[in-house]
Every structure is written in C-alpha cells, then in structure tokens.
Amino acid sequence: MRLRLALAALALALALPGAAPAQTLPDLAGRELVVATENTYPPLQFINGEGQAVGWEYDAVAEIARRLNLSVKYENIAWDAMIPALSEGQYDVAMNGITIKEERLEAVDFSVPYMLSQMLMVVRADETRFDDAASFAADQSLLMAAQPGTTPFYVGVYEVLNSDEQDPRIVKFETFGAGLAALRAGDVDLVLSDSTAAHGYVDASEGALKIIGEPLGAEEFGFIFPKGSDLVAPFDAAIAAMEADGTLDALNRKWFFDYKMGQ
C-alpha cells in the first residue's frame, strides 16, 4: 500500500503546474470499459427519483473516461458477487465505495485512493453535555440521527455506541436532511457526516452548528480491477490530474454537500 501511495504522489506531482502537461494522459482510443456497480451507496452511486443511475462515482468515471478516451458501459451486480466476478475478468473495473484493504489485494488491483471518508460529529453550537464519542455514549439520554444502511449509521452503531442496529438511541430517518433538521430542532443531539459535507453544513448554518471530537471511521476508497489490469496506471494518472485541477473537490462539494442539503 505504501508503494501505491508513493506512485499516487508521483502521478500527482506530474500533474501539477510546471510539470508534465495534462495532455500526457494516455489516449485509449475509444476502448470500451465495462464497469460493475450496485447502485446502492448514495451519494457515490444510486438510482434517483427519476430512475436514473447517478452519483459521485458516475461523474468521476465519466470524467476519467473523457480524459482517457474510453467508452463506458455499466452493468449492475450484487456486492457479494462483485469482487469474485471482477477477479475472474468479467468486468474491467468496479465502483461501489470500495474500501482499500490489504486482503482484497489478493483478488483484485486497486486504483490510488480517490477519496478519504471520515465521519465527523455535528452538534448544535450550544452543546456542552458531551465533546467526543465516549462522552456521548456514556450519557444514555442522548440521541443520534441516522439513515439505516449508510456509513454514518454503521459508524454510529458500532464505533460510537458499541451497540446493535436496533439501539433505541439511534433515531432513524429516511433522509439525511430530515435528521439534520431534527438536530437543529433539538429532537436529537448528534448527526454523523462525512468530513466534506460536515464542514459545509457548519459553514452554512450561520453559527447554529459545530463539529466536535476526532474523526471516526476513516476509510480510503478506490476503484478495483482484475489483477494485472493495464487500466490501473491510466486511472491513477487521471485521478491525480483531477485532484490537481480541483475536479475531485468540485465533485465532493456537489455530492457530499449540495446533494445532501437538498435531501
């Protein structure tokens, strides 16, 4: 993993002003790219109210394909079957908010990380009863808002409360926006959010919200490929270029702040 991160840093350096120009990215001549996804991990990839497959990863892959001159075809597959199918070469790449783990490198290759996901604790600005995860967990009167099936939900259950998914201190909401509204109204005491969105909410709250404690549940996400795929290096270079020119930051704002604020 350290080697992969070093290669990522090198690719990023090559994309910076004064180094190799952007047009040094390889041209893959319209090659078809078959991408596996599950469409169950908003806002990375999901089916919206109009029945369209959308999300951060769809936008990112579209931009990578544009820069590398690839033609993209998407196919849906269940998560449990995704890594085995990819390792057998049934797909060229897969996207599903996939955490980079050493044990998975035995079956597939990863791109460099395109995202670091960290959960932050968002509370009302006047909150004084707790200041970190441990003090929140210790006070049985405190409640947390969460959407079932999301990363904040699981981090809240297993890392903050060390409990189970039916814990009554987890107040379940269908949307993130509803949970955030409940926090501001005083109906719950804590919302967990990824770092990009959390800072956005606090900045836009006009002093009504703040962030406390240390980041929770840090994970690096990457695209996966069959072992030995010749697509890994081009993807790595494109991701580095998108990091350097602000494209990744723009996608983070669109899907982790603007999108959630509209929920």
Beta strands, then each sheet from edge to edge (+ up, - down):
strand 1: 31-37
strand 2: 40-41
strand 3: 45-47
strand 4: 53-54
strand 5: 70-76
strand 6: 93-94
strand 7: 108-110
strand 8: 115-124
strand 9: 144-146
strand 10: 170-172
strand 11: 190-194
strand 12: 209-221
strand 13: 224-226
sheet 1: 5+ 1+ 6+
sheet 2: 2+ 3- 4+
sheet 3: 7+ 13-
sheet 4: 10+ 9+ 11+ 8- 12+
end
